[in-house]
């Protein structure tokens, strides 16, 4: 399960895709436990943050890859 927290994660090393050029993207940051955090870059530090455990993130990435032809 993921958890959502508001703000409170500005110190994470957030990054967006190099394909993000219109400001409507998500940003990701690696968490100390090996998991990942995701937020809306339009809202920046005010964005809710979704936190994924390493296994949840791995499962998410596998699912996305399986949908790409």
Beta strands, then each sheet from edge to edge (+ up, - down):
strand 1: 3-6
strand 2: 15-16
strand 3: 26-30
strand 4: 36-40
strand 5: 48-52
sheet 1: 1+ 5- 4+ 3- 2+
end
